[in-house]
Amino acid sequence: KAQRLLVHRRPRKSFFETLIRSLIILCVAIAVVLSSISICDGRWLFARGQLFGLWHFCTVGNGSVLRCVTDFSLANVEGLSLGVIPIRSMVSFAVVVAIFGLELLMVSQVCEDANARRKWSMGSVLILGSFLLSATGVLSFSILVKDHLTFMGFTLTYWCEFVAAFLFFLNGISGLHINSLTHPRN
């Protein structure tokens, strides 16, 4: 009877596998926080006394007073008023998808059942999906305001979203790779 219990017992994970999976989960959590901050603030580009964002368009008036409006047609950038709607939808949805992916990654580590490997893979795929949404939003915003782009004009919140997209990519790929290394397909 004791031998049957040992046969059905799952092999223990190594320390390094657990450490790597924990680091992937931590980095995804950091990416979710960075992306959330970037979306909530939403001010991504400062150029020529104008601040372009996901939610507002602002101008710097006399005395450095910032005047913000939600009417993007005042920015005199072709397509900005319509283009910013799918961009903020994509980057916001990227955070939602990443949260579900992060949840699956954590659950696969806590509940070591027969489906843990599948949950980890699905979580990694969701993180990669989040990368695609986030990177598309960042790239679309840059294309939309291409006439106003300067390297120094990008704000800290834009770089937060850029780094978050990069982390989503690295962690999604790493998650799939560690899963294939530790559980090779038969």
C-alpha positions in Angstrom: 0.0 0.0 0.0 2.8 2.4 0.8 4.5 1.6 -2.6 1.2 2.6 -4.4 1.2 5.9 -2.6 4.8 6.6 -3.6 4.1 5.8 -7.2 1.2 8.2 -7.5 3.1 11.0 -5.7 4.2 13.8 -7.9 8.0 14.5 -8.1 9.1 17.5 -6.1 10.3 20.6 -7.9 13.9 21.6 -7.5 14.8 24.7 -5.6 16.0 26.5 -8.8 12.8 25.7 -10.7 10.7 27.1 -7.8 13.0 30.2 -7.6 12.7 30.9 -11.3 8.9 30.5 -11.4 8.7 32.8 -8.4 10.8 35.4 -10.1 8.6 35.2 -13.2 5.5 35.8 -11.1 7.2 38.7 -9.3 8.3 40.3 -12.6 4.8 39.9 -14.0 3.3 41.6 -10.9 5.8 44.5 -11.3 4.8 44.8 -15.0 1.1 44.9 -14.1 1.8 47.7 -11.6 3.9 49.7 -14.0 1.3 49.3 -16.8 -1.5 50.3 -14.4 0.3 53.4 -13.3 1.0 54.3 -16.9 -2.6 54.0 -17.9 -4.0 55.8 -14.9 -1.8 58.8 -15.4 -1.9 58.5 -19.2 0.3 61.5 -20.0 2.8 60.0 -22.5 4.3 62.7 -24.6 5.4 66.3 -23.9 6.3 68.3 -27.0 6.2 72.0 -27.9 4.3 73.0 -24.8 1.7 70.3 -25.3 1.1 67.2 -23.3 -0.4 64.3 -25.2 -2.0 61.5 -23.2 -4.5 58.7 -23.3 -7.2 60.6 -21.4 -6.4 64.3 -21.8 -4.7 66.8 -24.1 -3.0 69.5 -22.1 -1.3 72.8 -23.0 1.1 74.8 -20.9 -0.2 78.3 -20.6 1.3 81.5 -19.2 2.9 81.0 -15.9 3.4 77.3 -16.5 -0.3 76.6 -15.8 -1.4 73.3 -17.3 -4.8 73.4 -19.0 -6.2 70.0 -19.8 -9.2 69.0 -22.0 -10.7 65.8 -23.0 -11.5 67.1 -26.5 -8.5 65.7 -28.5 -9.6 67.6 -31.7 -8.0 70.7 -30.0 -4.6 69.1 -30.4 -4.7 69.6 -34.2 -3.3 66.1 -34.7 -5.1 64.2 -37.5 -6.8 61.1 -36.2 -5.9 61.7 -32.5 -9.5 62.1 -31.3 -10.5 58.7 -32.8 -7.2 56.9 -32.5 -6.7 57.3 -28.8 -9.9 55.4 -28.1 -8.7 52.0 -29.3 -5.2 52.7 -27.9 -6.4 53.2 -24.4 -8.8 50.2 -24.8 -5.8 48.0 -25.9 -3.5 49.0 -23.1 -6.3 48.8 -20.5 -7.3 45.3 -21.7 -3.6 44.3 -21.6 -3.6 44.9 -17.9 -6.8 42.9 -17.4 -5.4 40.0 -19.5 -2.1 40.2 -17.5 -4.0 40.0 -14.2 -5.7 36.8 -15.3 -2.4 35.4 -16.5 -0.7 36.3 -13.3 -3.6 34.6 -11.4 -3.1 31.4 -13.4 0.6 31.5 -12.8 0.2 31.8 -9.0 -2.6 29.2 -8.8 -0.4 26.7 -10.7 2.3 27.2 -8.1 0.1 27.0 -5.1 -2.2 24.2 -6.2 0.1 21.4 -7.5 -2.6 19.3 -9.0 -2.6 17.4 -12.3 -3.5 20.6 -14.2 -0.8 22.8 -12.8 1.4 22.6 -15.9 -1.5 23.5 -18.1 -2.4 26.4 -15.9 1.1 27.7 -16.0 1.2 27.4 -19.8 -2.2 29.2 -20.2 -1.0 32.0 -17.8 2.2 32.4 -19.9 0.1 32.6 -23.1 -2.1 35.2 -21.5 1.0 37.2 -20.5 2.2 37.0 -24.1 -1.3 38.2 -25.2 -0.9 41.1 -22.8 2.4 41.9 -24.5 0.8 42.0 -27.9 -1.9 44.4 -26.7 0.4 46.6 -24.8 3.1 46.8 -27.5 0.4 47.5 -30.1 -1.0 50.4 -28.0 2.5 51.9 -27.4 3.4 51.6 -31.1 0.0 53.0 -32.3 0.4 56.0 -30.0 3.8 56.7 -31.3 2.6 56.5 -34.9 -0.4 58.7 -34.1 1.7 61.5 -32.7 4.8 60.9 -35.0 5.0 64.6 -36.0 5.6 65.6 -32.4 7.9 62.8 -31.3 11.2 63.5 -29.7 13.2 61.1 -27.6 13.3 63.4 -24.7 9.6 64.2 -25.0 8.4 60.8 -23.8 7.3 61.0 -20.2 8.1 58.6 -17.4 4.6 57.0 -17.7 5.2 56.2 -21.4 8.5 54.5 -20.4 6.6 52.6 -17.7 4.3 51.2 -20.3 7.2 50.5 -22.6 9.0 48.6 -19.9 5.8 46.8 -18.9 5.3 45.6 -22.4 9.0 44.4 -22.5 8.5 42.6 -19.2 5.3 40.9 -20.4 7.2 39.6 -23.4 10.2 38.3 -21.4 8.1 36.7 -18.7 5.6 35.1 -21.2 8.4 33.6 -23.2 10.3 32.6 -20.0 7.2 31.0 -18.6 6.7 28.9 -21.6 10.3 28.0 -21.8 10.7 26.9 -18.2 7.6 24.8 -18.5 9.0 23.0 -21.6 12.3 22.5 -19.9 10.9 21.0 -16.7 8.1 19.0 -18.3 9.3 17.9 -21.8 6.5 16.7 -24.1 6.2 13.0 -24.7 
